[in-house]
């Protein structure tokens, strides 16, 4: 094998060579970034048409047949290798096939990181009041830009269509896809979400549900209550225990429940009672600890009354994201570079739960929130639905798509940064709840 040696007459020549090489490299990167932005701008009209069609389809969770088919066709047109009807655990999705999910892949010019972009596209009963049509189209915009440069870019882009986010706690969406291995190979993940502000600090609460069933013994409540065992009393004691527990858990812990069955008639000692509970917290470990205590409250109700408790932990629960600050800053800095004003960047005001948290518990993930509506607009409201089809909402969607495209491109070309993010993620996960 021949070898090349560079010899310089003096140190100044060496410095000049290095500066010239760096200039050439930066010029190449800037040219590719320009090509990404031009590709997205050139597809603006067709991307908006996709968003409008998904908005009009307004398909509910698990029924997104037309939306997923449209997105698959668009990705195929861009040159992605697309697979649908993804195999998943049969106890989560009927038949073991996620018919409205898909996986699209595009390889670069050689080995490198795998950057995954998630698309959501399910609606609510009042339409796209969570703006998932914009999540899908911003992700598609990013894929459009990246497709224009992947032939000269190392690594791989993976686009995953994730249905049924709105009922994610049942496990039919991202949880099933995770367990089916469809995120395997991902190094870092990106997604967007429209709302009333820009940020990357949105927190999802870990959540686990509990259904407590108590079985007692019926009796006449006036003539012979001593012959009965009240299932309702056991459930009420469960509520009393959880109320007392609130003082002794961290402030971000949420415990809420309802009585779904408490008896039939006031003059009969209830022999059957059922309560539905949910426990949430900002991290998964803290939620799990609080959950065990709530279960103990139900066992105390059983012990105190003699009613028999029937309880089984759910197959699926939602986890909280592990957020790498440097990765989040990278995304937000890119949004600023594209013109997002500091006045529009504000911390998240509210926290909910999503199966996105399960992905972000397994892989470094950033959810870029982007402003499509006035501050204070509630999610899942008719007002947000209107914003999801507005011109202003679309302008923000394009900026969000460009942001994640440029971040993905930067990471593809910087495997060292990807390794750093993954190492930070691992350390943060080990410290969770401590």
N, C-alpha and C positions, 0 to 999 in steps of 0.2 A: 504494500500500500504506500503510495507516495505521500509525503508530508510537506506542508508549506510552512515556511518560517518567515516572519516579518522582522526585518532589522531596521532600526531607526538610527540615524546619525546622532540625534540628541533627544532629550526628553520632550522637547516642544513638538517634535514630529509625532511622538507617541500620543501626546495629549490631543493633538489635532486630529489624528486618526480616530481616536475614541469619540471625540465630539462629533465628527462627521458621521460615524456609525450610528450614534444616538439620534442625530438629526434625521438620518435616513429612516430609522426605525419609527420615530415619532411621526414623521410625515406619512409613512405607510399606514399607521394606526389611524391618524386623523382622516386619511382618504377613505379608509374602510368605514369609519364612523359616519362620514358624510354619505357614503353609499347606503348605509343602513337607514339613515334619516330620509334620504331621497326615495328609497323603496317604500317606506311607510307613507310618506306624503303622496307618492304617486298612486298608492292604493286607497287613499282616503275615501273616495266615493264608494268603492266596492266594499270596503270594511264597514262603512256606515250602513250600507244596504243589508249586510249580514246582521248587524246589530238590530236594525229595524225589524227584520224578519223574525229573529228570535224573540224580540219584544212582542211582536204580534202573535207568535205561536203560543206564548205564555203557558208552556207545558209544565205541569206539576211534577214534583219529585218522582223519579222512576218512570215517567211517561214522556221523556224528552226525545222522542223518536226523530222528529223532524229537525230539531235543533242539533242533535249530535250528527245526523246524516249531513246536514249542511256544513258543519265545521269539518267533518272528515273530508268532504269533497274539496273544500278550500285548501286544506293542508296537502292533499294529494296533488292539487294543481301547483302548489309551491314546490313540489318535489319531495315531500316527506313520505316515508314508508309508513303506512297507516294500518293499524289492526283494530278491529272492533270485536264485539261479542267476547269480552275478556273473561277468562275462567277465574272464578272466585269461590270461596267456601259456600257449599250448598246450604249450610244452616244459617247463613246470613242473607243470601239472595236465592230466591226460588229457582231451582234448576241448576244452580251453580254457574250461571252466566250473567254477567252485567251487560245487558243488551244495549244500554244507552251510554256506556262508557267507551273510551277509545284510548289508544296509545299511538303517538306519531313520533317517528325518529328520523333524524338527519345526521349523518356522520360528516365530520370535517376532513381536513387533508391528512390527519395523522392522529396519534394518541394525544389525549388531553383530558381535561375534566368533563364531566357530564353535568350540564345545567338543565334543570327540569322546570318547565312552566306549566302551571295548572290552569285549566279553564273550568268555570262553573256556568250553568245555563238553565237551572231549574227556576220556576216561578212559584209564587204563592197564590192562594185563592183570589186575591185582588190584583193579580198580574205581577209584573216585575217590580214589585215595591221594595226589593232588596238590590235591584240593579244588576242582576247576574248576566243580563244581556251585554252589559258593558265589561264585566269581568271576562267573558268569552271573547269579545271583540278586541279588548286591549291586549289580551294574550295572543290573539291571532295577529294583531298588528306587530307585536314583538317578533313572532315567528316569521312574518313577512320580511321584516328588516334583516333578520339573521340569515334567512334563506339566501339572501342576495350576496352574502360574504362567506358562507360556510365552506365553499370550495377552496378558499385560501386561509381557513381558520382551523386550528387544531381542536380536537375534542368532539363533543356530541351534544346536540340539542334534543331533549325529550319533551314532548308536549302531551300532557295527560288530560283527557276529558273526564271530569269527576262529577257525576250526576248526584242528585238527591242530597245536596248539602243541607237543605231545610229540614230533613228528617235524619240527619247524620247520626244521631244518638242511637238509631236502630241498627246501625252497622252496614247499611246497604250502599253507602257511598265510598268515601275514602278509606274507611276501615277495611271494607271488603277488598278494595284494590291493594292496600298495603299487605294484607294477609295473603292475597293472591300473587304477591311478588312483583307487581307491576311498577313499583317504584325502585326496584332493585337496580343498583348501579348509579343511582343519583348521588351526586356530591353536594350540590346545593339546590335549593328550590325557590321559585319566585311566583307570586300571585298578586293580584290587585283587588281592590274593593272600593266602589263608589260610596260617598257619604257627604258629610258637611264640613270636612277639613282634610288637609294633607298631613300624613304622618306615617311613621313606621313602628310606632310603639304600641299599637293596638294589642291589648292583652285578651286572650280567651281563657275563661275559667275552666279548669278541669271539672267534670261533672259525672256523678254516678247516681243512678236511680235505685230506689228500693220500694218494693211492694210488700207490705206487711199484712198478712191475713191471720186473723185470730178466730178460733173456733171455740165456742163456749157451750152452754146448755140453756135451752129455753125454759122459761117458767112464767107463771102468772106474776106480774110485777107487784100486785097488791096482795093477793091471797097467799102466795108462796115464793117470794123472791129468794128466800134462803135455800130453795131447792135448785136455783139457777146459777149459772156462771156467766157473767156479762163479758162478752167479747168486746163490746163497746168500751167498757171501763178499761180494759187492757190497752185499747188503742188510745183512749184519752190520756192514760198514764204515759204512753209513749210520747204524746205531744207535750205533756208537762215536763218530761225528762229532757226533751230536746230544747224546750224553752229555757230550762235551767242551764243547759249545756252552753248556750250562746255566750254566757259571761266568761267562759273558760276556753274559748277557741280564738284564734287570731281574727282580727277585724275583717279581713277579706273573705272569711268563710261565710257561705250562704247556706242556710238550711230552710227548706220550705216544703210544706205538705198539705194535703187535703184528705178529708174523709170521703172516700168514694162509695162506701157502704157502711151504714151505721145502725141498721135495724129497720123493722117494718112498721111496728106499732109501739106507741108509748107505753102500753100496758103489758108488753111482753119483754122479758129480759132477753136482750139480743144475743142470739147464739152464733152470729156471724158478723164480723166487721172487717173492713179493708181500708188501709191508708196508703196513699201514694206519696213518696217523698223524693226529694232530690237534694244532694249535697254538692256544693261547689267551693272552689278555692283557686287562688292565683297560681298555685303549683300543684302538681299531681300528688306529691308525697303528703302535703298538708291535707289535701282533700281526702286521701285514703285514710289518714289518721282520724279525721273528723267523722268519716263514714262509719268506721268501726265503733265509735262512741255512740252514734245514732242507733246502730244495730243493737248495742247493749241496752239502750233505752227501751227498745222493743222487748228485749229479753226480760228486762225488769218488769214491764207490764205483764208479761206472761207469768212470771214468778209471783207477783203480787196478787193476781186474780185467779190463777189456776186455768185460765183460758190457754188453749194450745196455739203456739205461734208457728205459722208456716212461712218460711222465707228462703229464698234462693237468690244469691247474687246474680246480677245480670251478666249475660255473655259479653256485652260490649259496654264500655264507658268512654267518655271523652276525656282526653288528656289536655294539659296546658302546654303551650309552646315553650321551648328553650330558645331564648332570643340572644343572639350574639350582637353586642352593641356596635362593634366595628362594621359588621355586615349591614346592619340597619342604617348606620351613618353613611355608608357608601351609597346606598340606594337614595337616601334623602338628599345627599349632596348632588347626586346626578339630577334629581328633580329640580333642585335650585339652579343648576347650570342650564337647564332647559327653560328657565324663566318663572318657576313657581315662586311666588312672593313669600317672604318670611311671615307676613301678616296672616297668610292662609295656612301656615304650618303650626298646628296646635296639638297638644297632647290629647289622647283619647279621653272622652268624658265618661263613657260607659263601657262595661265589659259584659259579654255574653259567653256562650259556649258554642263550639263548632267542631266538626270532625277535621277541620284544618289543623286543630291543635294536635291531633294524632300524628299527622305528617310531620309537623314542626317539633314533635317530641322524638322523632326518629331521624330527621334530617335537618340541617340548618336551613331555616325557611324565613323569608321576609314577605309580609303582606303589606303592600303599598296602598294605603288609603288615599284616595284622591277626591277632591271637592267637586261635587256636581250639584249641590244644593246649598241654600243659605244655612248659616250656622244655626243649630238648634233643630233642624229638620230631623224628625224621628225615622229610624229605619223601619221598614215594613209598613210605612204609611202611604196613603194615596199621594201625598206631596212628593215623596221620594220616587214613587213610580212615574210621576210626571217629569221629574228631573232626569230620569233614566232615558227619556226620549227627547230631551231638549237639546238645542244647539250648543248651549253652554256646557251641558253634560258631555256632549260629544267632543268638544275641544279639549276638555280635561282628560277624557279617555285616551285621546291620541298622545297627549303628553305622558300619561301613565305608561302606555305601550312603548313609547320611545325610551322612557326611563329604564324599564326592565330589559329592553333590547340592548341598550348600551352597557348596562351593568353585566348582563350575561356575556356580551362580547369581551368586556374587560376581564372577566373571570376565566373565560376560555383561554385567553392569552396570558394568564397569570396563575399558573398552577400553584405557585408558592403561596399566593394569597388564599387560594382555596384550601390548601393544607392548613394554613393558619386559622381560618374560620372553623374548620372541622375540629382542630385541636382545642380551640376555645369552647366550642360546643360540647365536646366531651368533658372538659373540666367543669363547665356550668352544670351539666347534667348530674355529675357525681356530687355536686354540692347542693342539689335541689332539696329544699325543705330543711336544710341544716342552718 
